[in-house]
């Protein structure tokens, strides 16, 4: 396992840092702020993307794509219609409403650029976290995985095969996403994508691809899946502490507890992904701390007495916040079912969703700092709705700073009700409409329906 760093080829580092400091102003891009557009043009130039004055120039295509994933209606038709309306309002110009040119222009956007913009906006917001949002003055990051589905095309099926539980011709391609998030701001710091089956498709394999985003002094929070001897020892050696739920004893027989509340974890043997040279760096055993609060069993590298069991328990309970954040991305931003029909565009769509999510999280963090509110108490859905309403009506507004203050005040006023002991059944009251399930591939079902009509005639 190694920390890896990526950066644009032939890019001046000082220029990149200058642009990264201004990335938080990307919401201005959607409101046609000239300075924000110039900074993004510089970023495209770093990736050697030729710029133009066409309607579907790289900058305008990027803007349309970003606005599309923020909209309630995420169809390409709606995205193009909004772009044409905005262009007419600003320049008095229109183009054909056909979506073909827009879809071809999206294919020319560099995937690495969108991915890096997503990472940098998330990291920038995390670094600006208010001191009161930290845990014992230490930044906490959360890791978890999820899956998304996409259109059933031959290209998507080849790279992201459908689950084996689905019959051929009836299922949908599925991708696995592993995301690292900031506990203080909720922003996505890094993410990786793969198929849901095959070598290198597990959550741990995806997590190893984004280890670069963990820094010395961080605290990593995760469920029991990540409680691995090699991962915990690797993180400790690199100055990163971790807190996980203790694995079940039936799964890990190498765990032995002593009288001091420490767990002796024997080296389970070389895993497949690890080289022999790297494996020799690990000891035969290592001691980790066990924490028990009620029925909750935790394992951690935080051995200092100031980290009391109650404090660690309260921290672990906040792990569920990444589940809520992923739900916001998949449900509110509609990333659960993607629209693109090729693997490359599927990945761009994922990175663009996460970039847009980070931008909204940036607005929430700004509102939290300005009005002394915790970002996790501010409604993500309301913030997205308020921002999109402002975008629709204020893209010609000349006084951005004044409008931004109003925007932040409205966002800060939409708090989620704090209900720590809320208990709700996982059930719905309203019954959905019943429909027949498609039990054959669509072409076969269509042929059977035609045959039934002939027999009826």
Helices and strands as residue ranges (DSSP letters): H 13-22, G 23-25, H 26-29, H 34-46, H 58-70, H 76-91, H 100-107, H 111-127, G 131-133, E 140-149, H 154-159, E 174-182, E 188-195, H 203-209, G 211-213, E 219-222, G 224-226, H 229-237, E 241-245, E 255-257, E 262-266, H 276-279, E 285-293, E 296-300, H 309-317, H 320-327, I 328-332, H 343-371, G 375-377, H 380-394, H 400-412, H 442-456
